[in-house]
Amino acid sequence: MFYLSLFWDYFKNYAKTKLTYRADFWIEVLADLSFQAVNLVFILIVFQHTPTLGGWSEAEVVFVYGFFMVPYGIFGTFFNLWNFSDRYITKGEMDRVLTRPAHNWFQVTLENMDPPSLIGSLAGIVIMASCWVELGLPLEFWDIPVMLLLVAGAVLVYGGLYTALTAISFYSDAPTGILPLMYNIQNYGRYPINIYNKIIRFMLTWLIPFAFVGVIPASYFLGDHGDGLAQLALLTPVMGIVFMTLGMLVWNHGVKRYRGAGS
């Protein structure tokens, strides 16, 4: 209850700030939707030159992209840690966070939450629903709970990976530049991984498992394409728990190494 009340207080502060600068809020929403629209148009352009991609039809790849958008929007809302090194390490704001009773990771994520990113998740749901109808997929009563479970697992995969990568700032005085690199790699997870070579497939599945934020969980609803991805889909929550646990272990160890801001 303490953390729920803390979340609500942070959200109210966020809302008050955005109500003061409403134009900034809508510009942010528009920019996010425009970015997602460009990515979607890119997929559509690809299918102007080929009927299938690795055995996947246009509607199936677009469905995967729609699924990819849902956990990514939630992740962008609650794990907005892009400027952590500059704000909390270089400028010393981590000192302030560590003097408070709530867990430091929870405080940092709440201070930087970005609710407009949820608009991308809503757009992803619309895209999936449209493709679901186009593909004629059956809708069973258990599909919605399974969808929620898979989305939660995908969010945890995101959160664990980026928590661990953000924690590198505790071990290095200078920004590593690895977050932008990882941001580009994650986009590979929205395409069928059988179009990549074996090394990249292994990396995206088990080492930096961005396949579990898009194509693998989406395969549960699209069926088997001869690549075994549908059988891996239910591992998504397990992968999420494993990588979120690893991320928090790296974070907590990094906090122990933190010695405060220097002059």
Salt bridges, closest charged atoms under 4 A:
ASP9 OD1 - LYS12 NZ 3.70
GLU28 OE1 - LYS18 NZ 3.56
GLU60 OE2 - HIS225 NE2 3.03
ASP86 OD2 - LYS91 NZ 3.74
GLU93 OE1 - ARG87 NE 3.09
GLU93 OE1 - ARG96 NH2 2.68
GLU111 OE1 - ARG87 NH2 3.62
GLU111 OE2 - ARG96 NH1 2.70
GLU111 OE2 - ARG100 NH1 3.61
